[in-house]
Amino acid sequence: MSASPTVRLASGAEMPQLGFGLYKVPAEDAERLAAAALGAGYRSLDTAAMYGNEEGVGRAVHSATHDGALSQRLQRADIFVTTKVWNTDQGYDATLEAFDRSQTALGLDVVDLYLIHWPCPRLGLYVETYRALGRLLSEGRVRAIGVSNFQPEHLLRLTDEIGVAPMVNQIELHPWLQQRELRGLHAELGIATEAWSPLARGQVLQDPVLAEIASAHGVSVAQAVIRWHVQEGNIVIPKASSAQRIAENADVFGFELTDAECERIAGLDRGLRVGSHPDNVN
Ligand SMILES: NC(=O)c1ccc[n+]([C@@H]2O[C@H](COP(=O)([O-])OP(=O)(O)OC[C@H]3O[C@@H](n4cnc5c(N)ncnc54)[C@H](OP(=O)(O)O)[C@@H]3O)[C@@H](O)[C@H]2O)c1
C-alpha cells in the first residue's frame, strides 16, 4: 500500500488516516492480525480496554519494532496506537488507574491516543474523566486525547468546562449514517472525525449503488467505501479477519472517486445505525 496520509491533531501528533480496528478480535488472534496489518502497511491500530486484546496489539508493535521482519525499517514512532477508557472506569482517579492497566497491557511507554469510549451521560463523569486525560497528556504519557461517541451536547459541555475541545471524536460513520451535523460541529471546533464501523460492519457492502461505483474503478465495494472515507477527510479504521481482506482494505490509494460518485454516495445517507446510540449506553 502507498503510505496513508495523516491528519494533524490539535496536540501536533500526526495520525494516519487509515488504521486497523480490533473490536471483536479475540485476544488470541490480536497479535497475528495486528502484525498482518502492520505488514500490509497500516501504521495505526485501534484497540480499547473493553476489547480485551491490548496485550496482543502491544506484542505486535513490539515485534514490528524490535525483532520481527519489519523491525529493520519500523520504529515505535512510526506506529500510532489508540486505546480507550471503558465506561466503568470513568472518573478522575479511576481513569488514571485504568490508563496504568492499559499501558501495562500494551507494554508501551507512550500511548498515541487515549479516548473516552462513551460519554455515558447518566454517569455524569465525562468532564472529570477528560481532566484525567489532560493530566496524562501534560505528563507526556499520551500524545493526544479525545472522545468517542460524543453527541453535540457532550462536546459543547466538555469544551465549555475544560476550555479546549477534544482532539478527536470517534463515531459510527459510514455511507448509511453520514453524521453531517456532528461533523459540521467537529469542523467548527477543530475536532478530527474518526469513523468506526466504516463499512457498517460489512452491511453497506450489499448496497447496489456502491457496487456500481466500485465496479467502475475495478475495486471491491469495501475499497470504494474506505476510499470515500479518505476523500471525506475521515480517519477510518476498518476491521477484517483475514490477511487477504486486511491487505485489500489498505489498497485504496491508487484510485480516486469522482465528484459525481461522491454526490451519489451523499444520497445514500439514511441515518441507519449498526451500533448503539450513545444515549443508550450508560
Ligand atoms: N468507539 C466505539 O464505540 C467503536 C464501536 C465499534 C467499532 N469501533 C472501532 O471501529 C473498528 C471497525 O468497526 P467494526 O469492526 O465494527 O466494523 P467494520 O470495520 O465496519 O466492518 C467489519 C466487518 O466487515 C467485514 N469486512 C471487512 N473488510 C471486508 C472486505 N474487504 N470484504 C468483505 N467483508 C469485509 C468484516 O468481516 P471479517 O471480520 O469476517 O473479515 C467484518 O464483519 C472496530 O474494529 C473498532 O476498532 C469503535
The ligand as an SDF file (V2000), in Angstrom:
LIG
                    3D

 48 52  0  0  0  0  0  0  0  0999 V2000
  -15.6270    3.5950   19.6620 N   0  0  0  0  0  0  0  0  0  0  0  0
  -16.5720    2.7000   19.5210 C   0  0  0  0  0  0  0  0  0  0  0  0
  -17.5600    2.6900   20.2540 O   0  0  0  0  0  0  0  0  0  0  0  0
  -16.4590    1.6580   18.4510 C   0  0  0  0  0  0  0  0  0  0  0  0
  -17.5390    0.8350   18.1560 C   0  0  0  0  0  0  0  0  0  0  0  0
  -17.3960   -0.1020   17.1390 C   0  0  0  0  0  0  0  0  0  0  0  0
  -16.1870   -0.2050   16.4490 C   0  0  0  0  0  0  0  0  0  0  0  0
  -15.1360    0.6070   16.7850 N   0  0  0  0  0  0  0  0  0  0  0  0
  -13.8300    0.5120   16.0730 C   0  0  0  0  0  0  0  0  0  0  0  0
  -14.0660    0.5530   14.6640 O   0  0  0  0  0  0  0  0  0  0  0  0
  -13.4920   -0.6160   14.0820 C   0  0  0  0  0  0  0  0  0  0  0  0
  -14.2360   -1.0300   12.8350 C   0  0  0  0  0  0  0  0  0  0  0  0
  -15.6010   -1.2350   13.1080 O   0  0  0  0  0  0  0  0  0  0  0  0
  -16.3050   -2.6650   13.0770 P   0  0  0  0  0  0  0  0  0  0  0  0
  -15.3040   -3.7060   13.3740 O   0  0  0  0  0  0  0  0  0  0  0  0
  -17.4880   -2.5850   13.9620 O   0  0  0  0  0  0  0  0  0  0  0  0
  -16.8870   -2.8010   11.6130 O   0  0  0  0  0  0  0  0  0  0  0  0
  -16.4000   -2.5130   10.0940 P   0  0  0  0  0  0  0  0  0  0  0  0
  -14.9470   -2.2590   10.0310 O   0  0  0  0  0  0  0  0  0  0  0  0
  -17.3530   -1.5310    9.5290 O   0  0  0  0  0  0  0  0  0  0  0  0
  -16.7500   -3.8950    9.4050 O   0  0  0  0  0  0  0  0  0  0  0  0
  -16.1050   -5.0920    9.7480 C   0  0  0  0  0  0  0  0  0  0  0  0
  -16.8870   -6.2120    9.0620 C   0  0  0  0  0  0  0  0  0  0  0  0
  -16.7360   -6.0680    7.6520 O   0  0  0  0  0  0  0  0  0  0  0  0
  -16.1830   -7.2650    7.1160 C   0  0  0  0  0  0  0  0  0  0  0  0
  -15.1750   -6.8890    6.1110 N   0  0  0  0  0  0  0  0  0  0  0  0
  -14.0760   -6.1330    6.2930 C   0  0  0  0  0  0  0  0  0  0  0  0
  -13.3930   -5.9800    5.1480 N   0  0  0  0  0  0  0  0  0  0  0  0
  -14.0490   -6.6750    4.2120 C   0  0  0  0  0  0  0  0  0  0  0  0
  -13.8370   -6.9010    2.8280 C   0  0  0  0  0  0  0  0  0  0  0  0
  -12.7860   -6.3730    2.2040 N   0  0  0  0  0  0  0  0  0  0  0  0
  -14.7410   -7.6630    2.1640 N   0  0  0  0  0  0  0  0  0  0  0  0
  -15.8120   -8.1890    2.7910 C   0  0  0  0  0  0  0  0  0  0  0  0
  -16.0790   -8.0050    4.0960 N   0  0  0  0  0  0  0  0  0  0  0  0
  -15.2170   -7.2510    4.8070 C   0  0  0  0  0  0  0  0  0  0  0  0
  -15.5040   -7.9590    8.2840 C   0  0  0  0  0  0  0  0  0  0  0  0
  -15.5240   -9.3420    8.0660 O   0  0  0  0  0  0  0  0  0  0  0  0
  -14.3900  -10.3330    8.6650 P   0  0  0  0  0  0  0  0  0  0  0  0
  -14.0690   -9.8320   10.0510 O   0  0  0  0  0  0  0  0  0  0  0  0
  -15.0790  -11.6330    8.6270 O   0  0  0  0  0  0  0  0  0  0  0  0
  -13.2100  -10.2510    7.7370 O   0  0  0  0  0  0  0  0  0  0  0  0
  -16.3860   -7.5670    9.4490 C   0  0  0  0  0  0  0  0  0  0  0  0
  -17.5260   -8.4120    9.5230 O   0  0  0  0  0  0  0  0  0  0  0  0
  -13.5630   -1.6300   15.2160 C   0  0  0  0  0  0  0  0  0  0  0  0
  -12.7840   -2.7770   14.9610 O   0  0  0  0  0  0  0  0  0  0  0  0
  -13.1150   -0.7860   16.3670 C   0  0  0  0  0  0  0  0  0  0  0  0
  -11.7120   -0.6160   16.3390 O   0  0  0  0  0  0  0  0  0  0  0  0
  -15.2500    1.5310   17.7660 C   0  0  0  0  0  0  0  0  0  0  0  0
  1  2  1  0
  2  3  2  0
  2  4  1  0
  4  5  1  0
  4 48  2  0
  5  6  2  0
  6  7  1  0
  7  8  2  0
  8  9  1  0
  8 48  1  0
  9 10  1  0
  9 46  1  0
 10 11  1  0
 11 12  1  0
 11 44  1  0
 12 13  1  0
 13 14  1  0
 14 15  2  0
 14 16  1  0
 14 17  1  0
 17 18  1  0
 18 19  2  0
 18 20  1  0
 18 21  1  0
 21 22  1  0
 22 23  1  0
 23 24  1  0
 23 42  1  0
 24 25  1  0
 25 26  1  0
 25 36  1  0
 26 27  1  0
 26 35  1  0
 27 28  2  0
 28 29  1  0
 29 30  1  0
 29 35  2  0
 30 31  1  0
 30 32  2  0
 32 33  1  0
 33 34  2  0
 34 35  1  0
 36 37  1  0
 36 42  1  0
 37 38  1  0
 38 39  2  0
 38 40  1  0
 38 41  1  0
 42 43  1  0
 44 45  1  0
 44 46  1  0
 46 47  1  0
M  CHG  2   8   1  16  -1
M  END
$$$$
